[in-house]
């Protein structure tokens, strides 16, 4: 029987060419879509800030513990509230919310900026927690789901997403009232010097 010629080298060359072509195409697509995506995210962020804060004329933005903080002021410079972006790891991956607080540190509202949670379950967090957050007042203990001894009803069949959402909210609360926040549990500890 005659020995067949080796096909390993042609296969390697073909696969290398396909990988180089695919990598180049992905790089080109990323290059042309990076700016429009960033612009869209900026517009979404601005809309979310307006939705979660009382009326304001000026924003001052800084970062605390890696979380953007947007302080809002009237035209005359009076402080009206703060919007804090917080990220946590949910069931489907990381998600980002923005929580608004008025001048007395009470929660004005929240918006989900990005999430990868299961459609129909974890994605319900956009309106599931409105009542629980409206009832929270400064000085209350950190928010947690009923399964963990808290007072907040978890989204049915989405306890992991609910816990993660409340961790993100507790992180925002901690930044708002100048507390150090555990990035895993959302528990707060008073910062030194406060």
C-alpha positions, 0 to 999 in steps of 0.5 A: 500500500502506498503511503499518503503524503502528510497533510499536517503542514497544509492544514496548519497553514490553512488554519493559521491563515483563517485565524489571522483573517478572523483576528484582523476582521475582529480588530477592524470591527472593534476599531470602528465600533469602539467610539459609537459604543462609548458615546451610547454608553455615555448618553445612557449614563447621563439619562440614568443620572437625570432619572435618579436625581432631583433636578440639578444644573451642575455635576461634579464627578469623582471616583471612590473605591473604583466607583464613579460618584456624581454630585449634583448642585443647583445653579446657585451651588446648593447640593441636591444629591449624588448618583453613585455607579456600583458594579457587582457580580450577578448570576450571568456576570457583572452588572452595573447600576446607578443609585441616586440619593437626595441631600438627606441621603435617602434613595431617590431611585435607581437605574440598571446601566448594564446587565447580563442576567437571564432575560425574564428572571434576573433582568426583572431587577430593573423594577423589582426593588423599587418599593424596597429601596423607597422604604430604606432610610439612612441608618437602616441596616444594609439591605439583604434578601429574606433568605439571608435574614433581611427584609427584601423579597428576592426575585423568584428563581433569581436569588443570586441576581437579587443578592448581587443587586443588593450588594451593589446597592449597599456599596452605593449606600456605603459610598454615599454615607462615607463608609467602607464597603466590603466588595463581596458582601456589600456590608459596611464598616465605618471608615477611620476618621469618621 
